[in-house]
Amino acid sequence: MAQVTFAIAYGAETVVFTAANGKLDVSEGEPAFTLKAEEGDWDFFLEKLPPPAYQNFFGMLMRVESARVEGDELAFVQHVHIVRRILELARGVASGSPDRAPAAVVDAVADARSGSYIPIALGTGTTTIYVEQAGAGQDVLLLHTAGADSRQFRHLMNDARITDHFRLVAFDLPGHGRSDQLDGVRPGAQALTTDSYIDCIMSVVRSLKLAQPIVVGASMAGAICLELAYRHPDEIGGVVPCEASEKIEGRQVAWAQHPLVNQSLFVPEWVDGLMAPHSPKKYRDEIWWGYSQGGYGTFYGDIFFYSAEWDGRDRVAHIDTARCPVVMLTGEYDYSCTPEMSRATAEKIPGAVFSVMTELGHFPHAENPPRFRDYLLPALAQIVNAPRQLS
């Protein structure tokens, strides 16, 4: 069981806590680490619906200048789930906020998805991936986020308001979810690259004979949407890059593959903070649990692409939206790829359209699918109705 003593400093007052044997008590012990921020910043954090970046202490560490961890940072990372829970309870006491937003979720009586395994040919050889489909109409290819799999789209694929008009297709990348690992890659050592990512997506498009699919993805999948529009404007019918910009730095967290850190606990805690406080508990818990099941090193290897290897700064201005329309969407609570970062990228792409999604964060398609649907459907309609020039 976890055993740690830590402190939270609010102005001149510091409260020390000790967690041991499944219990948490106020303590007078020596803290291994202390969470600090200016009083005004803690006040923002403690609001019932805090401003963007203040919804989670990880967000404050990334975007709020006064926020910091003093002392043993490794101990903080190892016990971040305890810290997060204490801060959630503190917010509840301070603002009367509920224990996360309740869910009003109604799924289809019978799951509309059909799944199968298909072989795809890659530059590195043939592998078998898992694919799910639902609906009929214009092909829409859904790409999951780093370290995750296509289960993220379960609720969208059971939403008749989408599937009555669009054929939704989602797949697990090699080494993710239910797909096979790549041959010759040691488990835990896979690192996604721009070329391998594009190769896989286009192989799926061609294997399934998708007809100029509209590609939708968030986070790293949003970044690859921009690359697809640049490289394959005639085979792709349009893109909806969510939580995307031309370059994201500082996302590759060493703790995600540290030998003394439980990856199946730290990674979901890290991504949980990227969601909006408005998102229902049911959906947030699904994302947390899905990330806890990710294979060792999978998230870290994907973030290598997203934060280190991919750089669209010399390419986004050359995307031809007359051939491949671009509609960008970013959640207001995404402190990783902020709306300002996405807007700046959209302004470099002639003809691109950008909108901020209120009350959504970094995983809009999965953290609040009904709300995301209300942004996705107009984006898809915009692309379907856009006049296209083919080379």
C-alpha positions in Angstrom: 0.0 0.0 0.0 1.1 3.6 -0.7 2.8 5.3 2.2 3.8 9.0 1.8 3.9 12.3 3.7 3.4 15.4 1.6 2.2 19.0 2.0 0.1 21.6 0.3 1.1 25.3 0.8 -1.5 28.0 0.6 0.1 31.4 1.3 1.6 31.3 4.8 -0.3 28.2 5.7 1.0 24.7 5.0 -1.0 21.5 5.7 0.9 18.2 5.9 -0.8 14.9 5.1 0.3 11.3 5.6 -1.2 8.4 3.7 -0.5 5.0 5.1 -2.4 1.7 5.3 -5.2 2.9 3.2 -5.9 6.0 5.4 -5.1 9.7 5.1 -4.5 11.9 8.1 -3.3 15.4 8.8 0.2 15.0 10.0 3.2 16.8 11.6 5.7 14.6 9.7 8.4 15.8 7.3 6.9 16.0 3.8 8.6 14.3 0.9 7.3 17.0 -1.4 5.2 20.2 -1.2 2.8 21.5 -3.7 3.0 25.3 -4.0 1.3 28.1 -5.9 0.3 31.7 -5.2 -2.9 32.1 -3.2 -4.8 33.6 -6.2 -3.8 30.6 -8.3 -5.1 28.2 -5.7 -8.3 30.2 -5.5 -8.8 29.7 -9.3 -8.1 26.0 -8.8 -10.7 25.7 -6.0 -13.5 27.2 -8.1 -16.4 25.0 -8.9 -15.6 25.3 -12.6 -12.0 26.5 -12.7 -10.6 28.4 -15.6 -8.6 26.4 -18.3 -5.3 24.9 -17.0 -6.6 25.3 -13.4 -8.7 22.1 -13.5 -5.8 19.9 -12.5 -2.4 20.5 -10.8 -0.6 19.1 -13.9 -2.2 21.8 -15.9 -1.0 24.4 -13.4 2.5 23.0 -13.5 2.5 23.4 -17.3 0.8 26.8 -17.7 0.7 28.6 -14.3 4.0 30.3 -13.4 3.7 30.1 -9.6 2.8 26.4 -9.5 5.6 24.0 -8.6 6.6 20.9 -6.7 9.3 21.3 -4.1 11.1 18.3 -2.7 11.1 14.8 -4.1 9.4 15.0 -7.5 9.7 11.2 -8.0 7.6 10.7 -4.8 5.0 13.2 -6.1 4.7 11.3 -9.4 4.5 7.9 -7.6 1.6 9.1 -5.4 -0.1 11.6 -7.8 -3.4 9.7 -7.5 -3.5 10.4 -3.8 -2.6 14.1 -4.4 -5.3 14.4 -7.1 -8.0 13.0 -4.8 -7.1 15.3 -1.9 -7.2 18.3 -4.3 -10.6 17.2 -5.6 -12.0 16.9 -2.1 -10.6 20.4 -1.3 -12.4 21.8 -4.3 -15.6 20.2 -3.2 -15.3 21.7 0.3 -14.3 25.1 -1.0 -16.9 25.5 -3.8 -19.5 22.8 -3.1 -18.7 21.2 -6.5 -19.9 17.7 -7.1 -17.5 14.8 -7.1 -16.9 15.2 -10.8 -19.8 15.9 -13.2 -22.6 13.3 -13.2 -23.4 11.5 -16.4 -26.6 11.5 -18.3 -25.6 8.9 -20.8 -27.9 6.7 -22.9 -26.3 4.2 -25.3 -28.0 2.2 -28.0 -29.8 -0.8 -26.7 -27.8 -3.0 -29.0 -24.2 -2.0 -29.9 -24.1 -0.9 -33.5 -20.4 -1.6 -34.1 -19.1 -4.6 -36.1 -15.5 -5.6 -35.7 -13.0 -7.6 -37.6 -9.3 -8.3 -38.0 -7.6 -7.4 -41.3 -4.1 -7.8 -42.7 -2.4 -4.6 -43.9 0.8 -4.2 -45.8 3.3 -1.8 -44.3 6.7 -0.7 -45.4 8.1 -2.9 -42.6 6.0 -6.0 -43.5 2.4 -7.3 -43.1 0.6 -7.1 -39.8 -2.9 -7.7 -38.5 -5.0 -4.8 -37.1 -8.4 -4.6 -35.5 -11.1 -2.5 -37.2 -14.6 -1.4 -36.1 -17.3 0.0 -38.4 -20.8 1.5 -37.9 -23.3 3.4 -40.0 -23.6 4.2 -43.7 -22.9 7.0 -46.0 -19.8 9.2 -46.5 -16.7 7.4 -45.1 -15.2 8.9 -41.9 -12.0 7.5 -40.5 -11.6 8.0 -36.8 -8.0 7.9 -35.3 -7.4 7.3 -31.6 -5.0 9.2 -29.4 -1.5 8.3 -28.1 -1.3 5.1 -26.2 -5.0 4.4 -26.6 -7.2 2.4 -29.1 -10.4 2.7 -31.0 -12.6 2.0 -28.0 -12.5 5.8 -27.5 -15.1 6.0 -30.3 -17.6 3.6 -28.9 -20.2 6.2 -28.0 -19.9 8.2 -31.3 -20.3 4.9 -33.2 -23.6 4.2 -31.4 -25.0 7.7 -32.1 -27.6 7.4 -34.8 -27.5 11.2 -35.4 -24.0 10.5 -36.9 -24.3 7.0 -38.2 -27.5 7.7 -40.1 -25.4 9.8 -42.5 -21.8 8.6 -42.1 -20.0 5.3 -42.2 -17.6 5.5 -39.2 -14.4 3.4 -39.3 -11.9 3.2 -36.5 -8.9 0.9 -36.0 -6.3 0.1 -33.4 -2.7 1.1 -34.5 -0.2 -1.8 -34.5 0.9 -2.5 -31.0 -2.3 -0.9 -29.6 -5.5 -2.4 -28.2 -6.4 -5.5 -30.1 -4.0 -5.1 -33.0 -0.8 -7.2 -33.4 2.6 -5.7 -32.6 5.0 -5.0 -35.5 7.4 -7.7 -36.4 10.9 -7.3 -35.1 10.0 -4.6 -32.5 10.7 -5.6 -28.9 7.6 -5.1 -26.7 7.8 -1.7 -25.1 10.3 -0.3 -27.7 7.9 0.8 -30.4 8.2 4.5 -31.3 5.8 6.0 -33.8 7.2 8.2 -36.6 5.5 10.4 -39.2 6.3 8.1 -42.0 5.2 4.9 -40.2 2.0 6.6 -39.0 1.1 7.8 -42.5 2.0 4.4 -44.0 -0.4 2.7 -41.6 -3.3 5.0 -42.1 -3.1 5.0 -45.9 -2.8 1.2 -45.9 -6.0 1.0 -43.9 -7.7 3.4 -46.4 -6.6 1.4 -49.4 -7.3 -2.1 -47.8 -10.8 -1.1 -46.9 -11.3 0.8 -50.1 -12.5 3.9 -48.3 -13.7 6.5 -50.8 -12.0 9.8 -50.0 -12.6 9.4 -46.3 -12.9 12.4 -44.0 -10.3 11.8 -41.3 -11.0 12.9 -37.7 -8.5 12.7 -34.8 -7.4 14.5 -31.7 -4.0 15.2 -30.1 -1.3 13.2 -32.0 -4.1 12.1 -34.4 -5.0 15.7 -35.0 -1.4 16.4 -35.9 -1.3 13.5 -38.4 -4.5 14.8 -39.9 -2.6 17.9 -40.9 0.2 15.8 -42.4 -2.4 13.7 -44.3 -3.9 16.8 -45.8 -0.4 17.9 -46.9 0.7 14.5 -48.4 -2.5 13.0 -49.7 -5.0 15.7 -50.6 -6.6 13.7 -53.3 -7.1 10.4 -51.5 -8.4 12.1 -48.3 -11.7 13.8 -48.5 -11.0 16.3 -45.8 -9.7 16.4 -42.2 -11.0 17.5 -38.8 -7.8 17.9 -36.7 -8.7 18.3 -33.1 -6.3 19.5 -30.4 -3.7 20.1 -33.1 -1.1 22.6 -34.0 2.0 22.7 -36.3 4.3 21.8 -33.4 3.8 20.7 -29.8 6.9 20.6 -27.5 7.2 19.5 -23.9 4.7 16.6 -24.1 7.2 13.7 -23.8 7.2 13.1 -20.1 10.1 10.9 -18.9 8.0 9.7 -16.0 5.8 7.7 -18.4 8.6 5.2 -18.9 10.5 5.6 -15.6 11.4 2.2 -14.0 10.3 3.4 -10.6 6.9 4.8 -11.7 3.8 2.6 -12.3 3.0 3.5 -15.9 -0.6 2.0 -15.6 -1.3 4.5 -12.8 0.7 7.6 -13.8 -0.3 7.8 -17.5 -4.0 7.8 -16.8 -3.6 10.3 -14.0 -1.6 12.5 -16.4 -4.2 12.4 -19.2 -7.1 12.8 -16.7 -6.0 16.3 -16.0 -6.3 17.3 -19.7 -10.1 16.9 -19.7 -12.6 19.6 -18.9 -14.3 19.7 -15.5 -17.7 19.6 -17.3 -17.1 16.2 -18.8 -19.2 13.4 -17.2 -17.6 11.0 -14.7 -18.6 8.0 -16.8 -16.7 9.1 -19.8 -13.7 10.3 -17.9 -13.4 7.1 -16.0 -13.6 5.1 -19.3 -10.6 7.1 -20.6 -8.7 6.6 -17.3 -9.3 2.9 -17.4 -8.4 2.6 -21.1 -5.1 4.3 -20.5 -4.4 2.1 -17.6 -4.6 -0.9 -20.0 -2.1 0.5 -22.5 1.0 -1.6 -23.2 4.3 -0.7 -21.6 6.0 2.1 -23.4 3.1 2.6 -25.9 2.1 6.0 -24.7 5.8 7.1 -24.4 6.5 5.9 -28.0 3.5 7.6 -29.4 4.4 10.9 -27.7 7.8 10.6 -29.3 6.0 11.3 -32.6 3.7 14.0 -31.3 6.2 16.0 -29.3 9.6 15.2 -30.7 9.6 13.8 -34.2 6.8 15.5 -36.0 7.2 19.2 -37.1 4.7 20.7 -39.5 6.0 24.3 -39.3 7.5 24.1 -42.8 4.4 22.3 -44.3 1.1 23.5 -43.0 1.1 26.7 -45.1 1.3 24.5 -48.2 -1.8 22.5 -47.4 -4.2 22.9 -50.3 -7.7 23.2 -48.8 -9.3 23.4 -52.2 -8.3 19.7 -52.6 -8.5 18.7 -49.0 -10.7 20.9 -46.7 -9.5 21.5 -43.2 -11.8 22.2 -40.2 -9.8 22.5 -36.9 -11.5 22.1 -33.5 -9.8 22.6 -30.1 -11.3 22.3 -26.6 -11.1 25.4 -24.4 -9.7 23.3 -21.5 -6.8 21.8 -23.4 -3.7 23.2 -21.7 -1.4 20.9 -23.8 -2.4 22.2 -27.2 -4.2 25.4 -26.3 -6.9 27.0 -28.5 -4.4 29.8 -29.1 -1.9 27.4 -30.5 -4.4 25.7 -32.8 -5.8 29.1 -34.0 -2.2 30.2 -34.9 -1.8 27.1 -37.0 -5.2 27.4 -38.7 -4.3 31.0 -39.7 -1.3 29.7 -41.6 -3.4 27.3 -43.7 -5.2 29.2 -46.5 -8.9 28.3 -46.4 -8.8 26.4 -43.0 -11.6 26.9 -40.6 -11.1 26.9 -36.8 -13.5 26.8 -33.8 -13.0 26.6 -30.0 -15.1 23.9 -28.4 -16.4 25.2 -25.1 -16.6 22.9 -22.1 -14.3 20.3 -23.7 -10.6 19.4 -23.2 -7.9 17.3 -24.9 -10.1 14.2 -25.6 -13.3 15.7 -26.9 -14.5 12.6 -28.8 -14.3 10.4 -25.7 -14.6 12.7 -22.6 -18.0 14.1 -23.7 -19.2 12.4 -27.0 -22.6 14.1 -27.1 -21.1 17.6 -26.8 -18.4 16.8 -29.3 -21.0 15.5 -31.8 -22.6 18.9 -31.8 -19.2 20.3 -33.1 -18.4 17.3 -35.3 -21.5 17.2 -37.4 -21.3 20.8 -38.6 -17.6 20.2 -39.4 -18.4 17.2 -41.4 -21.2 19.0 -43.3 -18.8 21.9 -44.0 -16.3 19.4 -45.6 -19.0 17.4 -47.5 -20.4 20.6 -49.0 -17.1 22.3 -49.8 -16.3 22.5 -53.6 -13.2 20.4 -54.3 -10.5 20.6 -56.9 -8.6 17.5 -57.7 -5.1 17.5 -59.3 
